[in-house]
Structures are given as C-alpha cells and as structure tokens.
Amino acid sequence: MYIYLLVSVVLGSLIGWSTNVLAIKLIFRPYNCYKILGLIPVQGLIPKRRREIAVAIGKIVENELLSSEEIIKQLSTSAVQSKLSQTTSENIKLRLLRYFPPFIPSGIKDNLIDIIDKVIEIEVERFFQGTFPQFATNIKDNIPIAAMIEEKINQLDIRQLENLILTIAKNELKHIEYLGGVIGLIIGLVQGILLILLTA
C-alpha cells in the first residue's frame, strides 16, 4: 500500500510538471501550422496570433505606457534643454576651432566661444519657450507609437520573440512548471489515500 502511495505521488507529480512544461512549449511551438491527419490544424499560440498580439501590445503601450503627450513632455524638460544646448555648443565650438586662423590670439578665440555659448543658450531657451510648444502640438498626433511597436514585433524572427519572452518571464514560467508538479503530487497523494481507504 505504501509503495502504491509513493508511486501514485511520484507519477502525479511528474505528470503535473510535464503537462505544464508541455503547455508552456505549446505557447510557441510548433512555429508553423501543421495538420494532424490532414484535418486538425496545430500551431503555437503566439505564432498563430502574432499579428493580433502585436497590435494589442502596440495599443497598450501607446494608450497606457508611452503616449505621444508623454514623449513631448519628456522632451520639454530642463534636462533635455540643457543637454541640447550643451551638445549644440560643443559641436559648433569644435567646428569653429578648425576654421579659426592660427594667427588669431587665444584670448579672442575664448571670447568668441563664450559669446557663442551665450547665444546658443539663449536661442535654445527661446526655442523651447516659443517654437517648441507649437511644434509639439503639430507633431504629437503624428507619432505612430502603436504602429511602430507593432511593426517591430512583426519584424522579429519568431525564435527571437520566443527567446525575448522566455528571458523576461523565465522565473514566472519556472514557477508554473513547479506548481504543476506540486498540484500533481497532491492529486496523486489524495488518489493513493482514497484507494487505500476504499480497499482497506
């Protein structure tokens, strides 16, 4: 009886674990559609409904996570303004230094560069305060975030997409596999106990 109980527990655990492993595999596999006996089509859930999933993810990201308004808002921050001013200033200074004649004193060069820094800082600030809000209003409805995400997902090779999802949800999927084993163990244990009680 105890041997039967042990076998029942072990088999239940293995069946529960292997069933969940198989179910996770079937989310992605087979990649292509095959027909069993030429009648029943079989294909992994994600390969089969990839385009629908891509559309849904694109809409969720655009509506819930990263709207065009949010992008414009981030572009309007003082940090971006400062970075733009600094980068523009550095690039212009590098170009000017190449074209300054060698006979110009370094003191005059430094003064010119200081003036350029001030002008760029003022113009960048003016752009963000005056031109940028109108520019942002015009473009915010023309940033196709959902379409871009949908396109990127559809461009991924299905194996790349599988690896990406498995990498992100690796721990959670392992927990599902182990949970299947635990549930199978409990079912096997209950089944074994019931059989022992009924045959006693």
N, C-alpha and C positions, 0 to 999 in steps of 0.2 A: 504493500500500500504506500509506504513512504517513498519507495523507488518510483512508483507511478506518479506520486505527487511531485517529486523532484523533476521527473521527465516532463510532466504537464507544465510546470512552471518554466522550465528551460525552453521548451518548444513554444509556449505562449510568448515569452519574451523575445525569442528570435523571430517569430512570425510578426509580432507587432513592430519590432525595429526594422526588419527587412521590408515590410509593407510601406512604412513611412519613407525609407530610403528610395524605394521604387517610385513612390508618389512624387517625391522631390525631383527625381530624374525625369519623370514624365512631364514636368513643367516645361522642360526644354527639349526632350528627346521624344521621338525622332525629329530631326531638323526638317526633313522633307515629308510630304504626305505619302503614306503607303496605304494600300488597301488590303485588308485581311480577307483572303479567299476572293479577292476581286470585288468585294462588296462593302466592307466596313472601313471607312477612312480613318486612319490613325496618324496623328501628328501632335507634337508637343504644344502645350497651351500658348506659350509665348511666340514660337514661330508662326503658329496658326493665326493668332490675333495681334501680331506685331504692330501693324499699321494703326489699329484701333487703340492699342496701348500707347503708342507714340503720340497720337492725337490727344488722348486723355492726359498724359503726363505734361504735354505742352500747355494745355489749357489750365491745368492745376498750377503749374509754375507761374504762368502769366497772371492768373487771377488771384492766387493765394500767396505766392512767394516773392515774385520778382516782376512787378508791374512796370510799365514804361514810366509811370509817375515816380516810382521808387528810384529808377535809374537816373532820371533827371534830377531828383532831389539829391542823390549822392554826388552827381556831377557839380552841383551848385554849392557844395561845402567849401569852407575856407581852406581846408587841407588841399583839395583839388586845385583851387585857385592859386594857392601858394606854390604847389608843385608845377603847375603850368607856367607860372611867372618865372620860377627858378630855371626850369628846363629851357624855356624860350631864351632867357637871358644868357645862359651858359652857351647855347648853340650859336647865338648871334656874336657873342664875345669871341668864341673860337674862330668864327669866320672872319671877323674884323681883324683879329690879330695876324691872320695870314696876309691880309692886304695892306696893313699899315706899312708905309715905307720905313726902312731901317733907320733913317736919319731923324725920325720924329722922337723927341725925348720921352723917356718912360713916364715922366710926370704928366705930360699932356695925354699920353695913352691912358693912364689911370683915370684922369679927369673925364675923358671921353667915355670910358667904360662905366664910371659912376653915373654919368648923365644918362647913358643908355639904360642902366639898371632902373633908374628912377622913372624914365619914360615907359619902359615895359611894365613896371609895377602899376603905374597909373592907368595905362591902356588896358591891362588885363582886368583891373578893378572896374574900369568903365564898361568893358565888355560884359562882365558878369552882372553889373547893375542895370545896364541899359539894353544891350543887344541880346544877351543870352536868354532872358525870360521869354521874349517874343520868339526867338529861335526855338526854344524848348517847347513852347506851346504848339508851334508848327510841326515839330517832328515827333512829339510824344505819341500821336495816334498813328504814326507810320513806322513804329518799331515792332516788327512782327516776331515777338518773342516766342509765342506758341509755335509758329511756323518754323522758326529756326531750330527750336528744340526737336520738333517732330522730324525735321529733315536730318538732323544729326543722329537721332536714334535709328532712323531708317537706313542711314549710310553705314552704320556699324555692321560688321560681319556678325552673324548670329552667335558664333562662338565667342567673339569679343563681348557681346552683350551678355551671354551666359556667364563668362568669367567676371564681368563687372558686377552683376547681381550677386553672384556667389561670394565675391570678395566683400561686398557691402553687408550681406546678410549671413555671413559664414557662421557666426555664433548662434544666431536665431535658428538657422536650419539644423545645426547640430542638436540644439535643444529639442527640436521637433522629432528628430530621429530617436534621441534618448527617451523622450516622452512616449513614443510608440512602444519602445522596449518595456518601459515601466507599466504601461497600460496592459500590454500583452502578458507581462508577469502576473499582474493582479488577476486578469481573466483566467490564466492558467491555474493560479492558486485556488481561486473560487471554484473553478470547474473540478479540480482534483479533490477538494474538500467535499464538495457536493456528491461526487461519485463515491467517495469513501463512506460518507454518511448513508447514502442510499443502498450501498452493498453490505453495510455492516449488519 
